[in-house]
Amino acid sequence: MMNNQENICCICGKKYTGWGNNPWPVVKDENARCCDECNNNQVLSARLTQMFSGKENKA
């Protein structure tokens, strides 16, 4: 099932269509969603940095 609803990325503010991505740990609001570009360029690297530094702050 596709979601063609237009949304606003919580990180860059650009419009995107679809479900979006969980922006944690860049944005710690559990209801926030980010676009694929921000997920690929900011969120994933932040998660890897936390994982390899041993600092997993989920709150």
C-alpha positions, 0 to 999 in steps of 0.5 A: 500500500502506497502513501501518496500524502505530501508531508514536510521533513522535520529536519530540512523542511522540504516536502516529500511524499510517502511514509517518511523515516524515523529521524531519531537521534537527529530529532528525538520527537517520536512522532516526527518524520524525515525525508529519504535524503535527510535519513540517508545523509544525517540520520543513518550517520548519526545512528552509526556514530552513536553505535560505535561510540557506545552512546545509545541515548534513546530518550 
